[in-house]
Structures are given as C-alpha cells and as structure tokens.
Amino acid sequence: MKDIHKIREAQQIKLLEDRIAKIIKIVKSKKLTPSFEPSMKMLSRIMKFMTEKGSEGKTQLSLDANLNYARLAKHIVWLEKKGLAKSTIEDNKINVALTTNGREFASMISKISLYISP
C-alpha cells in the first residue's frame, strides 16, 4: 500500500513540475500558442484590478483576479503583445502595469461590462 502511495505522490510531483515549467516558459518567452484566445471575462477582471491598484506583481494580481497563475500569465502575455500592458522586473518581482492604450482599453471594457452584467 505504501508503494502505491509513493508512486502516486511521485506522479503528482512530476505533473506539478511539468506545469510549472510550462508557466515559466510562457512568462520568459512571452510566446503563446497560435490558437490562444483570451477570455473577455478574465480580461475584464484583470483590467479591473490593474486600473484600481496600478502596477502590481503577477502573484498578487493572480490572487486579486481569482485566476490561476498560468491562465493569468497567458492573458498578460496577450496584453503585452497588443501593447496594452508592460511587465517590469523590480527587486526580483515581476510587476505588470497598463500602458496608455491599456488604460483606454480597460475603460472600454468596464463600460461594456455594465451593459452585459445582469
């Protein structure tokens, strides 16, 4: 019985290592799969907290927007590729801030979400 537990634990650790490696690759390379399409709901949540709190670390933004880090990283890379956000490294921490175009985009999203929300 202990052997089965150890095998499962090893498999789970390997799975987590693989997921973390993928996240790191996305963040470092800033490359997305060609089929990636951002979720407007998630973009809206990300933009809301970025406009409210300004430049913020990716981990805190992940917590505020209630998104897992991998999903957030993909959306941030998409925003950067569109020129709507910019990442900077300060004190070994990745901070994300909206550009001027990003603030305009966030304003449009917030107006649209008023009409969509029940």
Secondary structure, 3 states (H helix, E strand, C coil): CHHHHHHHHHHHHHHHHHHHHHHHHHHHHCCCCCCCCCCHHHHHHHHHHHHHHCCEEHHHHHHHHCCCHHHHHHHHHHHHHCCCEEEEEECCEEEEEECHHHHHHHHHHHHHHHHHCC
